[in-house]
Amino acid sequence: MVVDNEHTPSDLREGVRSGILASLERDLERRGGRTARLLLAAGVIGVIGAVGVTLLLSGHPYGHHPPWHAVVFGAVWTGLLVVCFSLALLEVRTPSLPLARSALVAVLGLGFAGICGATCPDQHFLHWWSGTPLGTAFEEVGGPALGALCFGLVTTLAFGAGAAWLGLAERQRHAIRPLLPAAMLFALLAPGVALQSVGTSWGVFCSWLLGTAGGAYAGVASGIWLRSGGGSRREEPR
């Protein structure tokens, strides 16, 4: 069917055009207001989360730390958490990068780490780990560096698996890949590893970071696998 614009009344064409523009303008205003509210919420929640992490570390013995350590690491956490909450609340994503879901997994993983840190009887986590039978066994074999590597691997594997299993509860047609959420989780945990490593050797620090990175990837991958039903879910038709 061919529409001849020449026989369409100009008033009708102008009315349709005005209606479309008005509808788009109202939609833009609503979206803009929602975006502003979500950004404000992300900033508030991010700052509250950073304050919570800083308060968690306030019980840490700072006798061997320069005074600026807590300030710097608190500022780093504030920035990272605000970004992650903004990505999660605004549901930011691209066709190839599920940023919102990855940020949610990272924040949940940091939350699990904070809960475990608050319940740990020794605020020097590596010192506590070294006193456990498993930590002692690893340090006897490979020294403090191996102990830190295994500590980072085991703990972050648990955090990542729990965060991925909980944060990816909504099933999607295409499963998320573990690399991006694992990288975000590692970025949120790295400042804590750096702060806890003050007073140790570079070998311990690097080994702890390496174990944290490996544990984050393995944990997120395990959580995704568990959420998908352990690989038993039938493949959906394309």
Number of C-alpha atoms within 10 A of each C-alpha: 3 4 7 7 9 7 7 10 10 11 9 10 12 11 12 12 12 12 12 11 12 12 12 12 12 11 12 12 12 12 12 12 12 13 15 13 13 18 19 14 16 22 20 14 17 23 20 15 20 22 16 15 22 19 14 15 20 12 12 15 11 14 7 8 13 9 10 9 14 17 11 13 19 22 16 14 25 22 15 19 25 23 16 27 25 24 22 23 17 18 15 14 14 9 5 7 13 18 20 21 22 29 29 26 30 33 25 19 33 25 17 19 19 18 12 13 17 16 9 13 10 15 18 15 17 21 12 13 19 19 11 11 9 13 20 15 15 19 17 12 10 10 13 23 20 21 26 30 24 24 24 23 24 18 18 30 26 20 25 34 26 22 28 30 21 17 21 20 12 9 10 9 10 7 12 20 15 21 15 20 29 29 19 22 30 25 17 21 23 18 16 18 18 15 18 19 21 16 11 12 12 12 15 21 22 17 22 28 22 18 23 30 24 21 27 33 25 22 28 34 23 21 26 27 18 16 21 18 11 11 11 9 9 8 8 7 5 4
